[in-house]
Amino acid sequence: MTEQDPIAALRAGLIEGLRALRPVEREVLAALGPTNRDAPAPDGGWSPRDIQAHLSSWRQRQVDRLVAMREGREEPALAATETDEINAIFHAERAGWPWERVLTDADATAEALIAEVTSATAETLGIDRVVGSIMGNGPEHTLAHLAPIASRAGLGSRVLDLAGAVGAIVDRGGWPPRSAAFARYNLACFHALAGRLDEARVLLRLALPGQDELQGFAPEDDDLIALRDEIPTLIDG
């Protein structure tokens, strides 16, 4: 196996995950119809249309970061430092967009991110935080936000399929250790929130050992509240 083989496998896996997310987003949002798609959440939060725009905004952010790295520039600065503030800014930028523009932007940001991953250097893809942020702003982000919407639309299995695809991609290997651990941790949170605790346990046994950062916040993570008492055991693998 040549030195480049792991990077080639990693690149292929990242692209596969990015290609998988848009069909799921399209199908789930289309099933809602215009009225439900544009209606605020029951708690008064973002509508499904807003969530699609939110997912696209972070994909664009990741594109901008990769473009800067490719061109040898500093990462573009954000207008705020706190995530909630950044989300509010991104939301305000897209709040008035009609659905067709939101849809076009969703397709364009996904394709642009795939293009940047395709052209990224092996050195760039060898950086752990880069791989983690591609996943975090790609399929993992889609899973986190789309699961409750898909359940309401009767399409929970489509999101579950995406989670399975992401897990299989990581399991094939070639990932930097931290990125693999965070990907599995995020999948564990996805399953735990849906009550699939056995699946979450398997993933946490793989994700937590040797990862001090994850071990530090897992006991306080509300996504894992159903497994909170088991975290010390799961850390041991």
Steps between C-alpha positions, in 0.01 A plus 500: 500500500645837405510797733227671298253212527358598841443857381334376182268281708429789736422735211268245340318448830451871557362546150271199542358647820447840341328348199265304727365796694317696231263223385392454861452874553299531179274205573423598858430865422291414193282267710398788726335714235520882494281567805681271742837581346465870574326471839703570815578206727249424779728677748513809280842417361619481143279361227624205291574753222716696747682181598581421137639852460698454823656176373597672175653799677741278694586304188589831334711590802692175456545569128642844582746347745622241252533758223715715729723203582532409133598858413739539792290764673392530862166352589227762449384655825147469630293794616467352851671249726209324671323231299153631587596846376645360178185295444286809551706692243476218246127472565444872448688488168265233362174561687331676209605255232222324307503122504639467149803709594551294818482183292745629240741609771480160669597326177772752420668487842504121500656488154750773587610311810541179300711693247727640771548159663580358156769763437640521856860396541601189691659731755169680557304177539765375740403770749269352761294813560439543126353152465290550813362831378412359157295229670366736763376745237393220268312176570530516878337843500221371278439208738483725805242737356299279267419209734199662676367644173531162328312334785212745462496431126500122551847473343710419802645199317659727238699685764587169666634381164722808482633430848578143397684624192710739708584225748606266221720769344683555830532128563680451169793686653757753388365764736710706742433358849335810644271547199392135510430527872294818461307354206408195706419713802260713296338188360464369855320821598270462198406146602470578872255783437281256306514241777731262312725457802671178396620662178618802698691280745688323222606830347602656831719200584688575180497879531585574863819304583807719466302815418535736795288772342205269442541341842482846652167608361319167447383484865336843460360450150120513510487293182638212705293550811349151471852353520652745747552244775676267255753750365786395734461138386472596135821705524681175579388361164 
